[in-house]
Amino acid sequence: MADLQVHLEGDGVWKDLLSKQEGQIIHVTSGMEVAALSGGMTSGRPSVAFRLDLPDGRVVVSEVSMRLFLIAADMFRARYGREM
């Protein structure tokens, strides 16, 4: 089962990052892609995959169910829709 935590107020939410050493955090601002996978879940349901190209050439791929992704999008829209 894919897991997704949603933080509607994300400023300062990852306090553990403050204790990380230089080089332990890679802040990616480009080379990001998102893709819908029509049968990405083992159930055959759709999923959403995120790709992050790291500066050292490695690639991170993270996947979540389409259902959870859309729930998160609805939550963000409800919180920030008027401010966009």
C-alpha positions as CSV (number, residue, x, y, z in Angstrom):
1,M,0.0,0.0,0.0
2,A,1.4,3.4,-1.0
3,D,1.7,5.9,1.8
4,L,1.4,9.7,1.5
5,Q,1.5,12.3,4.2
6,V,-0.1,15.6,3.4
7,H,1.0,18.8,5.1
8,L,-1.3,21.7,4.3
9,E,0.9,24.1,6.3
10,G,4.4,23.0,5.2
11,D,6.6,25.8,6.4
12,G,8.9,24.3,8.9
13,V,7.2,20.9,8.9
14,W,10.5,18.9,8.5
15,K,12.4,20.1,11.5
16,D,14.6,17.0,11.3
17,L,16.3,18.7,8.3
18,L,17.9,21.3,10.6
19,S,20.1,18.6,12.1
20,K,21.3,17.2,8.8
21,Q,24.9,17.7,7.7
22,E,26.0,19.4,4.5
23,G,25.5,17.1,1.6
24,Q,22.7,15.1,3.3
25,I,20.0,17.2,1.8
26,I,19.6,17.5,-2.0
27,H,17.2,20.3,-2.9
28,V,16.1,19.6,-6.5
29,T,14.6,22.6,-8.3
30,S,14.8,21.2,-11.9
31,G,14.8,17.8,-13.5
32,M,11.4,16.9,-11.9
33,E,8.8,15.0,-13.7
34,V,5.4,13.5,-12.9
35,A,3.6,10.8,-14.8
36,A,0.2,9.0,-14.6
37,L,0.5,5.2,-14.8
38,S,-2.8,3.7,-16.0
39,G,-2.1,0.4,-14.3
40,G,0.6,1.3,-11.9
41,M,-0.8,-0.3,-8.7
42,T,-0.7,-4.1,-8.1
43,S,-4.5,-3.9,-8.1
44,G,-4.4,-2.6,-11.6
45,R,-5.6,0.9,-10.6
46,P,-3.8,4.0,-11.7
47,S,-0.9,5.6,-9.9
48,V,1.2,8.7,-10.1
49,A,5.0,8.5,-10.3
50,F,7.5,11.3,-9.5
51,R,10.9,11.4,-11.0
52,L,13.7,13.5,-9.6
53,D,17.0,13.7,-11.4
54,L,19.8,14.3,-8.8
55,P,22.8,16.4,-9.6
56,D,25.1,13.4,-9.3
57,G,23.2,11.5,-12.0
58,R,21.2,9.2,-9.7
59,V,17.4,9.2,-10.2
60,V,14.7,9.0,-7.5
61,V,11.3,7.5,-8.5
62,S,8.5,7.7,-6.0
63,E,5.0,6.4,-6.6
64,V,1.6,6.9,-5.0
65,S,-1.9,5.8,-5.9
66,M,-3.8,8.1,-8.1
67,R,-6.5,8.1,-5.4
68,L,-4.2,9.4,-2.7
69,F,-2.6,11.9,-5.1
70,L,-6.1,13.4,-6.0
71,I,-7.1,13.5,-2.3
72,A,-4.0,15.5,-1.6
73,A,-4.7,17.8,-4.6
74,D,-8.2,18.4,-3.4
75,M,-6.9,19.2,0.1
76,F,-4.4,21.7,-1.3
77,R,-7.1,23.2,-3.6
78,A,-9.5,23.6,-0.6
79,R,-6.8,25.3,1.4
80,Y,-5.1,27.4,-1.3
81,G,-7.4,27.5,-4.3
82,R,-8.4,31.1,-3.7
83,E,-4.8,32.3,-3.3
84,M,-3.5,30.8,-6.5
